[in-house]
Each structure stands twice: as structure tokens, then as C-alpha cells.
Amino acid sequence: MAHKDRAREAFEAIENDLRDISRWMYENPEIAYEEHESSARLSSFLADHGFDVTHPAHGLDTAFEATVGSTGPRVVICCEYDALPEVGHACGHNIIATAAVGAGVALAGLVDELGIRVTVLGTPAEEAGGGKVDLIDAGAFEDVAAAMMVHPTWKEDVIDPQFLAIQSYVVEYHGQEAHAAGAPQQGINALDAFVQAYNNVATLRQQMLPTDRVHCVITHGGGAANVIPGYTRSEWMIRATTKERLDVLVEKVRACFEAAATATGCRLEINPDSHPYTDLRTNEIMASLYMENSAALGRPLKRFADLADKSTGSTDMGNVSQVVPAIHPGIHIDSEHSNHHPGFAATTITASGERAIRDGALGMAWTIIDMATQDVWGRL
């Protein structure tokens, strides 16, 4: 029996289990760096199917590393499982995780024949913090020939999505409280500083590139309307198509923050809220192989350049793609709502979401088989 047929049979033997795990994750979402039960369940499942598992791994309590095979090039399948606050698995990481596990188990019985090693790497905190950056820094990708993952999307299937570089900041203004009616002249208004910063960024938008993105939320604006606010806190995300453009844009936005502090007399604190994420670099050899395999599964993929809707986000898989050859295909599920909407989370446990687990797992497994049988390692 051909390698791909054997991989499909191995996947089908656990497909119902993966659907159950995906639904359990949907019902039990855990946010960044707190994915204790999810990482334990996923890594235990891999251990039960012959993987050598380390959990925790690489200095992160909720990371794991599960490997089969003893020699040859090592391919990492990235397994995300963190959820979002309030809206749960509205980015479909339950699909990402179970597709990754499914691909790994599909390949487990073939690695010795193929002369490869396969690692399912549990990567926490994609939504906030940047767990993959922590893992890169810890050496998790040092001997890796290639890496991949799939991601569900409400838009069209795409092989080479564009993801933006991003830097997140917490911005705090420190002023002086005072009675808002009786002695406003004695106050230093930290809320005015935030408002001025927000307006400064709004003014900057005219000179931004169409692909630049700056957005924020205020998490503390004051305590009472009759008190001059002495403290405000806001969280900002700054995005651009490349790390180089991001560096330029960050300096402009920071100038907006600093000008607001000068104008109001407040003291400013700016602190990174996450590792910076880079833009995604898609490996063309891996992408071509994945496209062929996905089409064989009845899911043809488009190129990003051919999409009608080119809106996008950011991911720490971009950082991985800068250090090893990588792909990150987007797989459509039939949601009326975009990622990060509760309706998208609900769609992950429908038939469409379950099909994405299957297509993603087999697409990755078959692509890794092709990479091994075609001996592409020196050309990636």
C-alpha cells in the first residue's frame, strides 16, 4: 500500500477521537500561557500513539514536544491551542491542534521507512505573548529542516497568506488627581493625555501606508467623573507588511505618545506587551507540494495575490518562517463570521470544521511524505 494511503488509514483510525478533542477544547477554552489541560490532553494522546513526549518543554509550562523517528531530517508540525478571552476558540485553534496531532499520528508508522523525524510541537500563546518566539529562543527549532501548520479561516482557502509584522505595547500616562469641579487647576489629566495620543495617531493615519494598521483599547480611564484622572492605561497594536516597515511605523506612533505626554504634563510609560511578530515567509517548494495534495483531497487553494479580500492579521508563525522553511495554509470553514467572532468558534465544531481537521491533517502528512520521497531537503 502506498505511503499516502497508509497515512490516510492511520488518520481515519483516530478521526473520531480528534473530533472529540476539538469539541472538548471548544467547551474548555484556555487563554495564552494557561493552556494546562489542553497541552496535557494533546501530549498524552500523542504519547499513547507512540510519540516520545516531553511536557512541559523548553522552559514553558504549557509547551510540549512529541517526536517519532530516530534519524533523518526533522519536520515540525506546530500545534496551537490557546483561546481568546471572552470569545473562546474564535480563531479555531482547536482545529489547528487536532489537525497537527492528526498529521503526526498519520505519519508515525512511516517515519522509519521515509528516513525522517516528525515532531508535533505544542506552541502556547499565539494570541498573546508569542509562544513560538519563546520556543525559538529556547532552541526548539535549531535542528529543524522545515515547519508547518494550518489555520482555519472564514475566507477562501489560501496557500500563502500574508501576515503582518506586529508590535504590541502597554501605554500608561501618570498625572495628578484633583477635584474636577473644585480645583481642576491642581490636576494633571492622564485621560487627556490618552485622548491626545489617540488623536495624534488619528492624524498620522493620513500619512500611513494602506497596509499599516494601528489599533488600541483603553483598559483604565479613571475612577470617577468628579476626579481628574491621574492614571490611564491602554493597549496598542502596531502592524505593517514587513519588520522593516514596522520599525519605521513604531517610531512614528511612539512620537504620538510622547507628544501627548509633553502637551499634558503627564509622565509616560511604554512597555512591550508581547514579543514582536514578523511577517510570514512562505517556502515555495513546500507550498507547491501542499497545493497538489490539498487539491487531491478536494480542496484547491488559491494564491494570496488572487484573493478578492486581502485583509489579514498577524502570527508568531512568521517568526518561525524567518528561521526555518515553513508554510501556513489557510483552510476555509463555512462561517458567516470572521475569525475572533463567537460565531466562528461555534463553526469549528460543525461538519465544516471537522472536515478542516481532516483536510489539514492529511494535507500536511501527504506533503511531508512528498518532501521525504522527493528528497527536497537541500532545496528548501
Secondary structure by P-SEA (a helix, b strand, c coil): ccaaaaaaaaaaacaaaaaaaaaaaaacccccccaaaaaaaaaaaaaaacccccccccccccbbbbbcccccbbbbbbbbbbbccccccccaaaaaaaaaaaaaaaaccccccccbbbbbccccccccccaaaaaaaaccccccccccbbbbbccccccbbbbbbbbbbbbbbbbbbccccccccccccaaaaaaaaaaaaaaacccccccbbbbbbbccccccccccccbbbbbbbbbcccaaaaaaaaaaaaaaaaaaaaaccbbbbbbbcccbbbbbbbbaaaaaaaaaaaaaacbbbbcccccccccccccaaaaaaacccbbbbbbbcccccccccaaaaaacccaaaaaaaaaaaaaaaaaaaaaaaacccccc
